[in-house]
Amino acid sequence: MQWEDAVMSTRLQWLVAIMLPALLIAGCGLGSVMIRERPSPYGFDATVDAIFEAAAERGWEVPKVFDFQQALVSRGQPDPGRISVIKLCSPEFATRMFASDASKAVSVMAPCSISVYEKSDRRTYVATMNMALFARLMPQPVSDVLADIAADDAAILAFLERAPD
């Protein structure tokens, strides 16, 4: 048994030695896969309003909005421009997600966040976590809940695919 453990340990070491550099190199571009950034067809305030309205229509609540511009400037930091992070919670999905002790650790991702910000090009952008990808990476039953969250996320942000009124 010790010999098998030693062989397994050696294989694991080789796997780590080969895969770790590859993952680190690939990880440099993972941000664009894990986080989705899209331009909004609307200005900042209209984008925030559209998210609030679409979220409410789907039964989501907005327990908190972080105004990073105000928070930083009020502490004497340079003005980063308009940046708000909207925290969204679906009581239904949260109940499903946290029903098991095995899935409570996923609470680190809750509530879901949607970031709205302006860049130097004066356009408004929306960034979200790629919940569809996270759904594929997580075990059951978390993956099912994240897949449902990804579907709602897509519905809430469907306005990003439309031209402005």
Backbone as CSV, one residue per row, in Angstrom:
resi,resn,N_x,N_y,N_z,CA_x,CA_y,CA_z,C_x,C_y,C_z
1,MET,0.820,-1.196,0.000,0.000,0.000,0.000,0.861,1.256,0.000
2,GLN,1.998,1.210,0.709,2.857,2.380,0.752,3.435,2.681,-0.625
3,TRP,3.755,1.621,-1.378,4.288,1.815,-2.721,3.266,2.501,-3.617
4,GLU,1.977,2.081,-3.530,0.919,2.695,-4.326,0.741,4.162,-3.937
5,ASP,0.835,4.450,-2.635,0.725,5.835,-2.179,1.874,6.680,-2.729
6,ALA,3.081,6.088,-2.753,4.249,6.805,-3.266,4.099,7.081,-4.754
7,VAL,3.600,6.088,-5.503,3.378,6.273,-6.945,2.331,7.361,-7.168
8,MET,1.237,7.309,-6.391,0.178,8.318,-6.520,0.732,9.692,-6.179
9,SER,1.552,9.783,-5.141,2.145,11.054,-4.753,3.041,11.596,-5.852
10,THR,3.836,10.722,-6.469,4.717,11.142,-7.560,3.898,11.613,-8.752
11,ARG,2.846,10.897,-9.078,1.971,11.305,-10.198,1.340,12.666,-9.911
12,LEU,0.888,12.830,-8.678,0.285,14.103,-8.298,1.302,15.234,-8.393
13,GLN,2.520,14.984,-7.960,3.565,16.002,-8.042,3.846,16.376,-9.493
14,TRP,3.917,15.384,-10.365,4.140,15.663,-11.784,2.963,16.421,-12.381
15,LEU,1.760,16.024,-11.999,0.576,16.714,-12.493,0.598,18.181,-12.083
16,VAL,0.915,18.417,-10.815,0.999,19.796,-10.323,2.118,20.543,-11.041
17,ALA,3.268,19.890,-11.211,4.415,20.532,-11.867,4.104,20.918,-13.305
18,ILE,3.300,20.117,-13.965,2.950,20.401,-15.354,1.766,21.348,-15.445
19,MET,0.743,21.097,-14.633,-0.508,21.849,-14.751,-0.454,23.228,-14.118
20,LEU,0.261,23.374,-13.014,0.274,24.660,-12.326,0.767,25.794,-13.219
21,PRO,1.924,25.641,-13.900,2.335,26.728,-14.800,1.314,26.986,-15.918
22,ALA,0.736,25.914,-16.433,-0.270,26.087,-17.490,-1.484,26.840,-16.961
23,LEU,-1.926,26.491,-15.758,-3.067,27.184,-15.172,-2.744,28.637,-14.855
24,LEU,-1.531,28.883,-14.382,-1.139,30.265,-14.089,-1.104,31.109,-15.359
25,ILE,-0.567,30.532,-16.421,-0.529,31.258,-17.695,-1.942,31.488,-18.211
26,ALA,-2.749,30.440,-18.174,-4.137,30.567,-18.637,-4.917,31.504,-17.738
27,GLY,-4.592,31.502,-16.447,-5.306,32.334,-15.488,-5.195,33.806,-15.766
28,CYS,-4.156,34.199,-16.471,-3.999,35.611,-16.808,-5.164,36.110,-17.637
29,GLY,-5.803,35.211,-18.384,-6.941,35.596,-19.204,-8.273,35.130,-18.657
30,LEU,-8.278,34.533,-17.461,-9.523,34.013,-16.916,-10.502,35.109,-16.538
31,GLY,-10.008,36.295,-16.253,-10.909,37.378,-15.880,-11.970,37.631,-16.920
32,SER,-11.604,37.543,-18.182,-12.576,37.791,-19.239,-13.563,36.645,-19.390
33,VAL,-13.267,35.498,-18.805,-14.174,34.363,-18.842,-15.055,34.348,-17.592
34,MET,-14.472,34.663,-16.453,-15.191,34.613,-15.182,-16.085,35.836,-14.965
35,ILE,-15.680,36.960,-15.530,-16.440,38.199,-15.385,-16.829,38.676,-16.772
36,ARG,-18.115,38.948,-16.932,-18.613,39.429,-18.219,-18.822,40.936,-18.142
37,GLU,-18.239,41.648,-19.077,-18.421,43.094,-19.160,-19.108,43.401,-20.479
38,ARG,-20.178,44.203,-20.398,-20.905,44.589,-21.594,-21.268,46.067,-21.552
39,PRO,-21.227,46.732,-22.683,-21.671,48.128,-22.705,-23.188,48.190,-22.588
40,SER,-23.668,49.241,-21.964,-25.109,49.440,-21.855,-25.564,50.391,-22.960
41,PRO,-26.762,50.154,-23.493,-27.290,51.099,-24.485,-27.811,52.379,-23.831
42,TYR,-27.819,52.425,-22.512,-28.348,53.564,-21.772,-27.240,54.259,-20.974
43,GLY,-27.579,55.404,-20.440,-26.686,56.095,-19.535,-26.670,55.411,-18.180
44,PHE,-25.874,55.928,-17.274,-25.668,55.311,-15.972,-26.980,55.143,-15.203
45,ASP,-27.696,56.230,-14.971,-28.924,56.169,-14.165,-29.985,55.282,-14.808
46,ALA,-30.156,55.376,-16.117,-31.150,54.541,-16.801,-30.766,53.063,-16.743
47,THR,-29.480,52.775,-16.770,-29.014,51.391,-16.654,-29.339,50.840,-15.274
48,VAL,-29.035,51.611,-14.237,-29.349,51.183,-12.868,-30.852,50.968,-12.724
49,ASP,-31.654,51.901,-13.238,-33.111,51.770,-13.156,-33.595,50.513,-13.880
50,ALA,-33.035,50.231,-15.053,-33.442,49.046,-15.823,-33.126,47.766,-15.044
51,ILE,-32.005,47.728,-14.363,-31.644,46.550,-13.564,-32.608,46.395,-12.398
52,PHE,-32.896,47.490,-11.692,-33.844,47.435,-10.569,-35.203,46.920,-11.031
53,GLU,-35.709,47.466,-12.139,-37.031,47.084,-12.624,-37.074,45.622,-13.054
54,ALA,-36.088,45.193,-13.832,-36.075,43.814,-14.315,-35.893,42.829,-13.163
55,ALA,-35.089,43.187,-12.177,-34.883,42.312,-11.018,-36.184,42.167,-10.224
56,ALA,-36.873,43.276,-9.990,-38.134,43.237,-9.245,-39.171,42.391,-9.973
57,GLU,-39.226,42.498,-11.305,-40.169,41.703,-12.094,-39.930,40.204,-11.921
58,ARG,-38.704,39.812,-11.646,-38.362,38.394,-11.493,-38.332,37.954,-10.027
59,GLY,-38.742,38.847,-9.113,-38.826,38.482,-7.707,-37.534,38.653,-6.914
60,TRP,-36.578,39.369,-7.494,-35.308,39.616,-6.806,-35.434,40.875,-5.964
61,GLU,-34.700,40.914,-4.871,-34.642,42.091,-4.009,-33.273,42.742,-4.140
62,VAL,-33.222,44.038,-3.821,-31.957,44.783,-3.850,-31.675,45.248,-2.421
63,PRO,-30.957,44.412,-1.641,-30.702,44.793,-0.255,-29.661,45.892,-0.080
64,LYS,-28.834,46.108,-1.098,-27.747,47.086,-0.927,-27.228,47.541,-2.282
65,VAL,-26.870,48.806,-2.360,-26.151,49.353,-3.509,-24.928,50.071,-2.946
66,PHE,-23.757,49.674,-3.422,-22.516,50.312,-2.998,-22.145,51.384,-4.020
67,ASP,-22.045,52.615,-3.569,-21.624,53.727,-4.412,-20.132,53.935,-4.147
68,PHE,-19.298,53.309,-4.975,-17.858,53.390,-4.753,-17.314,54.790,-4.985
69,GLN,-17.886,55.537,-5.907,-17.425,56.905,-6.132,-17.585,57.717,-4.859
70,GLN,-18.768,57.695,-4.279,-19.025,58.454,-3.061,-18.146,57.958,-1.913
71,ALA,-18.030,56.645,-1.759,-17.255,56.074,-0.657,-15.785,56.468,-0.744
72,LEU,-15.220,56.433,-1.917,-13.799,56.758,-2.065,-13.537,58.251,-1.941
73,VAL,-14.336,59.063,-2.623,-14.135,60.512,-2.592,-14.336,61.045,-1.170
74,SER,-15.320,60.511,-0.445,-15.572,60.981,0.915,-14.420,60.628,1.864
75,ARG,-13.569,59.715,1.448,-12.406,59.342,2.260,-11.109,59.951,1.722
76,GLY,-11.263,60.960,0.867,-10.110,61.694,0.362,-9.347,60.989,-0.747
77,GLN,-9.934,59.969,-1.339,-9.277,59.236,-2.419,-9.620,59.872,-3.762
78,PRO,-8.830,59.601,-4.795,-9.134,60.148,-6.119,-10.492,59.656,-6.620
79,ASP,-11.162,60.504,-7.369,-12.482,60.182,-7.921,-12.331,59.136,-9.025
80,PRO,-12.899,57.935,-8.841,-12.794,56.899,-9.866,-13.857,57.025,-10.955
81,GLY,-14.759,58.018,-10.822,-15.903,58.102,-11.727,-17.063,57.316,-11.132
82,ARG,-18.155,57.278,-11.853,-19.361,56.633,-11.331,-19.202,55.109,-11.351
83,ILE,-19.299,54.499,-10.194,-19.237,53.040,-10.045,-20.198,52.651,-8.928
84,SER,-21.198,51.874,-9.275,-22.113,51.334,-8.273,-22.194,49.830,-8.437
85,VAL,-22.200,49.142,-7.302,-22.372,47.696,-7.309,-23.722,47.406,-6.675
86,ILE,-24.590,46.813,-7.471,-25.941,46.488,-7.039,-25.930,45.058,-6.516
87,LYS,-26.309,44.891,-5.258,-26.389,43.561,-4.647,-27.825,43.064,-4.810
88,LEU,-27.978,41.903,-5.426,-29.294,41.324,-5.681,-29.440,40.011,-4.923
89,CYS,-30.653,39.765,-4.415,-30.918,38.510,-3.721,-32.272,37.969,-4.151
90,SER,-32.292,36.710,-4.476,-33.543,36.007,-4.719,-33.791,35.113,-3.518
91,PRO,-34.803,35.423,-2.708,-35.074,34.572,-1.550,-35.287,33.102,-1.941
92,GLU,-35.935,32.867,-3.073,-36.166,31.490,-3.531,-34.846,30.770,-3.794
93,PHE,-33.966,31.396,-4.556,-32.696,30.754,-4.876,-31.804,30.627,-3.640
94,ALA,-31.818,31.644,-2.774,-31.011,31.581,-1.556,-31.474,30.424,-0.669
95,THR,-32.769,30.236,-0.555,-33.299,29.126,0.236,-32.849,27.788,-0.329
96,ARG,-32.931,27.644,-1.632,-32.480,26.404,-2.276,-30.977,26.204,-2.095
97,MET,-30.219,27.279,-2.259,-28.765,27.192,-2.204,-28.267,26.799,-0.811
98,PHE,-28.863,27.354,0.218,-28.340,27.182,1.564,-29.085,26.122,2.376
99,ALA,-29.884,25.309,1.717,-30.652,24.268,2.407,-29.751,23.168,2.962
100,SER,-28.592,22.995,2.372,-27.683,21.924,2.769,-26.409,22.511,3.361
101,ASP,-25.871,21.848,4.375,-24.600,22.287,4.945,-23.494,22.275,3.901
102,ALA,-23.565,21.345,2.957,-22.531,21.211,1.934,-22.467,22.416,1.007
103,SER,-23.562,23.162,0.896,-23.579,24.289,-0.040,-23.502,25.655,0.642
104,LYS,-23.441,25.696,1.944,-23.414,26.981,2.646,-22.169,27.812,2.324
105,ALA,-21.063,27.180,1.989,-19.834,27.916,1.672,-20.003,28.800,0.437
106,VAL,-20.956,28.457,-0.422,-21.197,29.256,-1.625,-21.784,30.624,-1.263
107,SER,-22.156,30.796,0.004,-22.686,32.087,0.447,-21.676,33.206,0.251
108,VAL,-20.405,32.853,0.065,-19.385,33.866,-0.201,-19.701,34.623,-1.491
109,MET,-20.474,34.015,-2.372,-20.851,34.653,-3.642,-22.188,35.383,-3.538
110,ALA,-22.791,35.399,-2.361,-24.118,35.984,-2.216,-24.026,37.294,-1.429
111,PRO,-24.903,38.209,-1.658,-25.844,38.188,-2.771,-25.128,38.439,-4.098
112,CYS,-25.830,38.149,-5.163,-25.256,38.347,-6.498,-24.980,39.835,-6.719
113,SER,-23.944,40.119,-7.476,-23.553,41.506,-7.717,-23.610,41.839,-9.198
114,ILE,-24.089,43.027,-9.479,-24.027,43.594,-10.819,-23.370,44.957,-10.664
115,SER,-22.300,45.163,-11.391,-21.575,46.422,-11.315,-21.938,47.294,-12.513
116,VAL,-22.222,48.552,-12.241,-22.516,49.532,-13.290,-21.497,50.651,-13.131
117,TYR,-20.833,51.000,-14.222,-19.791,52.020,-14.136,-19.619,52.726,-15.467
118,GLU,-19.014,53.905,-15.374,-18.654,54.675,-16.565,-17.151,54.601,-16.744
119,LYS,-16.758,54.461,-18.002,-15.330,54.464,-18.320,-14.951,55.812,-18.922
120,SER,-13.670,55.977,-19.197,-13.181,57.252,-19.731,-13.768,57.569,-21.104
121,ASP,-14.335,56.562,-21.795,-14.988,56.823,-23.088,-16.395,57.393,-22.908
122,ARG,-16.769,57.645,-21.644,-18.055,58.230,-21.255,-19.235,57.287,-21.476
123,ARG,-18.966,56.028,-21.759,-20.035,55.046,-21.913,-20.246,54.318,-20.593
124,THR,-21.436,53.773,-20.440,-21.791,53.003,-19.251,-21.626,51.524,-19.557
125,TYR,-21.066,50.804,-18.589,-20.814,49.372,-18.737,-21.434,48.619,-17.568
126,VAL,-21.716,47.347,-17.818,-22.256,46.455,-16.793,-21.346,45.235,-16.718
127,ALA,-20.968,44.867,-15.497,-20.150,43.665,-15.295,-20.862,42.735,-14.325
128,THR,-20.787,41.445,-14.627,-21.375,40.415,-13.768,-20.439,39.213,-13.727
129,MET,-20.623,38.392,-12.711,-19.937,37.110,-12.674,-20.598,36.220,-13.729
130,ASN,-19.833,35.358,-14.346,-20.356,34.426,-15.332,-20.958,33.232,-14.588
131,MET,-22.218,33.373,-14.177,-22.873,32.339,-13.377,-23.060,31.035,-14.151
132,ALA,-23.215,31.113,-15.464,-23.339,29.889,-16.253,-22.057,29.069,-16.161
133,LEU,-20.918,29.736,-16.179,-19.650,29.037,-16.028,-19.516,28.455,-14.622
134,PHE,-19.841,29.261,-13.609,-19.777,28.761,-12.244,-20.692,27.552,-12.063
135,ALA,-21.850,27.576,-12.707,-22.776,26.437,-12.607,-22.117,25.166,-13.115
136,ARG,-21.350,25.269,-14.179,-20.678,24.085,-14.735,-19.518,23.619,-13.865
137,LEU,-18.953,24.513,-13.068,-17.804,24.167,-12.242,-18.173,23.588,-10.882
138,MET,-19.391,23.842,-10.432,-19.788,23.448,-9.079,-20.511,22.101,-9.087
139,PRO,-20.448,21.388,-7.970,-21.154,20.108,-7.861,-22.648,20.317,-7.621
140,GLN,-23.411,19.244,-7.725,-24.832,19.269,-7.395,-24.970,19.441,-5.886
141,PRO,-25.992,20.036,-5.363,-27.104,20.691,-6.029,-26.820,22.149,-6.375
142,VAL,-25.633,22.638,-6.016,-25.279,24.034,-6.251,-25.345,24.369,-7.743
143,SER,-24.893,23.451,-8.577,-24.864,23.734,-10.014,-26.257,24.002,-10.566
144,ASP,-27.261,23.285,-10.072,-28.629,23.517,-10.543,-29.118,24.909,-10.170
145,VAL,-28.844,25.319,-8.941,-29.277,26.645,-8.489,-28.538,27.728,-9.273
146,LEU,-27.236,27.563,-9.460,-26.466,28.555,-10.216,-26.923,28.627,-11.669
147,ALA,-27.326,27.505,-12.234,-27.856,27.521,-13.607,-29.149,28.331,-13.659
148,ASP,-29.997,28.179,-12.655,-31.230,28.970,-12.596,-30.923,30.451,-12.382
149,ILE,-29.936,30.735,-11.547,-29.522,32.126,-11.334,-28.982,32.703,-12.635
150,ALA,-28.211,31.922,-13.378,-27.669,32.385,-14.661,-28.800,32.734,-15.626
151,ALA,-29.855,31.937,-15.631,-30.997,32.221,-16.511,-31.679,33.524,-16.107
152,ASP,-31.877,33.733,-14.805,-32.477,34.987,-14.345,-31.553,36.167,-14.624
153,ASP,-30.258,35.979,-14.420,-29.276,37.018,-14.705,-29.396,37.452,-16.168
154,ALA,-29.498,36.482,-17.064,-29.642,36.795,-18.495,-30.930,37.561,-18.759
155,ALA,-32.008,37.172,-18.090,-33.287,37.860,-18.285,-33.234,39.279,-17.727
156,ILE,-32.636,39.443,-16.555,-32.531,40.778,-15.945,-31.713,41.710,-16.828
157,LEU,-30.681,41.176,-17.467,-29.786,42.007,-18.286,-30.075,41.947,-19.778
158,ALA,-31.231,41.408,-20.147,-31.584,41.305,-21.573,-31.604,42.673,-22.260
159,PHE,-31.859,43.729,-21.508,-31.896,45.063,-22.098,-30.551,45.472,-22.697
160,LEU,-29.473,44.831,-22.246,-28.153,45.155,-22.781,-28.013,44.770,-24.260
161,GLU,-28.848,43.857,-24.704,-28.798,43.392,-26.092,-29.700,44.213,-27.019
162,ARG,-30.508,45.075,-26.435,-31.432,45.877,-27.230,-30.879,47.286,-27.487
163,ALA,-31.368,47.871,-28.534,-31.036,49.262,-28.810,-31.863,50.146,-27.861
164,PRO,-31.354,51.316,-27.505,-32.115,52.197,-26.610,-33.406,52.648,-27.253
165,ASP,-34.394,52.910,-26.406,-35.718,53.381,-26.898,-35.625,54.760,-27.489
